[in-house]
Amino acid sequence: MSAPNSILITTIATLLSSASSAFDHQKLDKIDQAIETAINETLTPGAVFWLEKRGQTYANVYGHMSLEPEKMPGRIDAIYDSASLTKVVATTPAVMLLVEQEAIEIDAMVSTYLDNFDNKGKEVITIRHLMTHTSGLKPGIPLTIEMNGVSKGWIGYEMAIALAKAEEVQHPPGTGFIYSDINFILLGEIIQQVTGQRLEDFTRESVFRPLGMKDTGYLPSQNLRYRTAPTKWLDGKMQRGTPNNPICRRTGGVHGHAGIFTTAADLARYCRMILNNGELDGVRFLQPKTVRLMTSVQSPEEVEHLRGLGWDIDSSYSSQRGEIFPVGGFGHTGFTGPSIWIDPSSETFVIFMSNRIHPNGKGNVVPLRKRLGTLAAEAVGY
């Protein structure tokens, strides 16, 4: 099953035609060239690029969605494993909705919501610490555990949460920055505890549906497989519709740190809502003050890396901002290749989607994303 080529071509043509005088077309050509060069150098099999400023859009598709086991051309509506974009597209807005409902307090202790979390230096960790990656927890939970002197793998969601709760801090909470999946694994569990719903259900009903993000969610269905970009070979099977993240793979595919699949068009709706201070298509999703809280610096003053709640503002992880967009914007990246950067001062956002790990896990789009950020800023007039 596949969409007719004429429909796909018409969609692309419509998006390209909307690239008006809001953009420098020479810079748009350079964006195309940069992505095509990366594809030719096997840094990614293909990509979708989306640049939008005040309702004016330039979007294009490049290369292939799949190279193995069969070649499939890229498509503008390809669904990608978003990896850590999950943190800001699913978990962060879910938490902020619960903050507005007074079900979660940003500066409350995590132990308020989770049992067995008041030990090993974790007693003073707050929700804010988790969301700014200043909790002091390690980057991730171990993939093996010791049993009777033998190191063995583990499976199961409950084991993942138990391992996250058993971690000890590497530095006192609030005194340093460690980008940590554990922080958002815990936030995902907190959302479930507070709402009494599964994370995939709460995010679908409270975030994605209200925002009209029709192709976004955990555990993509089989009828979306034809436009879901595969990731890499694993145990002799090409992974497609299964999260690349190893914790997600062994625990059912749903976590606060990874697991979401989405499209560039859906992410564009989300970015528009943020730039419009929490409103989209005339419907209020978040209060303006909530959006400001989420996207402004919330990390402690003594911490050099600047983070919002979930969002990256200025750190070693924000290279997709490029060299021109000013500090004050915010974004995020994903291990599988995608990235977002939002620049409120110019009312611009940049979305890059790719499955750079396809087919063998060796692709690399970090330099490309930085280049695209620079060219995007030039294209909108910086």
Secondary structure, DSSP 8 states (H G I E B T S, - for coil): ----HHHHHHHHHHHHHT--TTS-HHHHHHHHHHHHHHHHTTS-SEEEEEEEETTEEEEEEEEEEE-SSS-EE--TT-BEE-GGGHIIIIIHHHHHHHHHTTSS-TTSBGGGTSSS-SSTT-TT-BHHHHHTT-S---SS--SEEEETTEEEE---HHHHHHHHHH---SS-TTS-----HHHHHHHHHHHHHHHSS-HHHHHIIIIITTTT-TT-BSS--GGGGGGB----EETTEE--SS-SSHHHHTTTS--SSS--EE-HHHHHHHHHHHHTTTEETTEE-S-HHHHHHHHS--S-TT-SSEE-SS-EEESTT-GGGTTTS-TT-EEEE-TTS-EEEEETTTTEEEEEE--TTTTTS----HHHHHHHHHHHHHHTT-
